[in-house]
Amino acid sequence: MTKRDKSRHEGQGEVYLENYTSEFIERKLSLIYSQPVIHKKRVIENNRQYYLEEHLSLDLYDDQVLTPTESIDLRDLHDVSYKSFSGDQGLLYLHTNKGVRTFLVQHSPIKWIEAVKSQSSG
């Protein structure tokens, strides 16, 4: 169970919290590199549209990348690329067997990309 599953399993008592805590500790220990990203979500309320901007991260672990919306197994990650377009801001692309995932980044993700490529080849 991941942090994202927490909201789906609230109210299951101490057993859930114990499992969540031990898994969270295990995942924290295997975190290799974290890249800040900006996640934009479109919201429509009362016939008005607006965007929520959240500052989240792409987390590289031994065997997977956790994104704000999904986990990607490193075996399914074919390539990682980056295109800057305004100062340090740019787009980070994760090329997977399910398509290309795009993330807005404020700062160059070159070190994160190097970590992913060295983890994938190792």
C-alpha positions as CSV (number, residue, x, y, z in Angstrom):
1,M,0.0,0.0,0.0
2,T,1.4,3.4,-1.0
3,K,0.9,6.9,0.4
4,R,-1.6,7.4,-2.4
5,D,-3.7,4.5,-1.1
6,K,-4.0,6.1,2.3
7,S,-7.1,8.0,1.5
8,R,-8.8,4.9,0.1
9,H,-8.1,2.9,3.3
10,E,-8.7,5.5,6.0
11,G,-10.6,4.1,9.0
12,Q,-9.0,0.7,8.9
13,G,-7.4,1.3,12.3
14,E,-4.0,0.5,13.7
15,V,-3.2,-2.4,11.4
16,Y,-3.4,-0.1,8.4
17,L,-1.2,2.5,10.0
18,E,1.3,-0.1,11.1
19,N,1.5,-1.5,7.5
20,Y,1.7,2.0,6.0
21,T,4.4,3.1,8.4
22,S,6.7,0.1,7.7
23,E,6.2,0.3,4.0
24,F,6.8,4.0,4.0
25,I,10.1,3.4,6.0
26,E,11.2,0.7,3.6
27,R,10.5,3.0,0.6
28,K,12.3,5.9,2.2
29,L,15.4,3.8,2.7
30,S,15.5,2.8,-1.0
31,L,14.8,6.3,-2.4
32,I,17.7,7.1,-4.8
33,Y,16.8,10.6,-6.1
34,S,13.8,12.9,-6.0
35,Q,13.0,15.4,-8.8
36,P,10.6,18.3,-8.0
37,V,7.8,18.7,-10.6
38,I,4.8,20.8,-11.0
39,H,1.5,19.0,-11.5
40,K,-1.4,20.9,-12.9
41,K,-4.9,19.7,-12.5
42,R,-8.0,21.2,-14.3
43,V,-11.0,21.8,-12.0
44,I,-14.5,22.7,-13.1
45,E,-16.8,24.0,-10.3
46,N,-20.0,26.0,-10.7
47,N,-19.5,26.3,-14.5
48,R,-16.0,27.9,-13.9
49,Q,-12.8,26.3,-15.0
50,Y,-9.5,26.8,-13.2
51,Y,-6.2,25.0,-12.7
52,L,-4.7,23.9,-9.5
53,E,-0.9,23.8,-9.4
54,E,0.8,21.3,-7.0
55,H,4.5,21.1,-6.3
56,L,5.2,17.3,-6.2
57,S,8.0,15.0,-7.1
58,L,9.2,12.2,-9.2
59,D,10.8,9.7,-6.9
60,L,13.4,7.2,-8.2
61,Y,13.6,3.9,-6.3
62,D,15.7,0.8,-6.9
63,D,13.0,-0.8,-9.1
64,Q,10.5,2.0,-10.1
65,V,9.7,5.6,-10.5
66,L,6.8,7.0,-8.5
67,T,5.0,9.9,-10.3
68,P,2.2,12.0,-8.8
69,T,-0.3,9.8,-10.6
70,E,1.3,6.3,-11.1
71,S,4.3,4.1,-10.5
72,I,6.4,3.0,-13.4
73,D,8.6,-0.1,-13.2
74,L,12.1,0.6,-14.4
75,R,11.8,-2.3,-16.8
76,D,9.0,-0.4,-18.5
77,L,10.9,2.8,-18.8
78,H,12.6,2.9,-22.2
79,D,14.1,6.4,-22.2
80,V,14.1,9.8,-20.3
81,S,14.5,13.1,-22.1
82,Y,14.4,16.8,-21.2
83,K,13.5,19.9,-23.2
84,S,14.1,23.3,-21.6
85,F,12.0,26.2,-22.9
86,S,12.3,29.2,-20.5
87,G,15.3,29.7,-18.2
88,D,15.6,26.5,-16.2
89,Q,11.9,25.6,-16.7
90,G,11.2,22.8,-19.1
91,L,9.5,19.5,-19.8
92,L,10.7,16.1,-18.6
93,Y,9.6,13.1,-20.7
94,L,9.4,9.5,-19.5
95,H,9.1,7.2,-22.4
96,T,7.4,4.0,-21.2
97,N,5.8,1.0,-22.8
98,K,2.4,2.7,-22.1
99,G,3.3,5.9,-23.8
100,V,5.1,9.1,-23.0
101,R,4.5,10.8,-19.7
102,T,5.3,14.6,-19.5
103,F,6.2,16.6,-16.4
104,L,6.8,20.3,-16.0
105,V,10.0,21.0,-14.0
106,Q,11.3,24.3,-12.6
107,H,14.9,23.3,-12.6
108,S,17.1,21.1,-14.8
109,P,16.5,17.4,-14.1
110,I,19.9,16.3,-15.6
111,K,21.1,14.8,-12.3
112,W,17.8,12.9,-11.9
113,I,18.1,11.6,-15.5
114,E,21.6,10.5,-14.9
115,A,20.5,8.6,-11.8
116,V,17.7,6.9,-13.7
117,K,19.9,5.8,-16.5
118,S,22.6,4.5,-14.2
119,Q,19.9,2.6,-12.2
120,S,18.4,1.2,-15.4
121,S,21.7,-0.1,-16.7
122,G,22.8,-1.5,-13.3
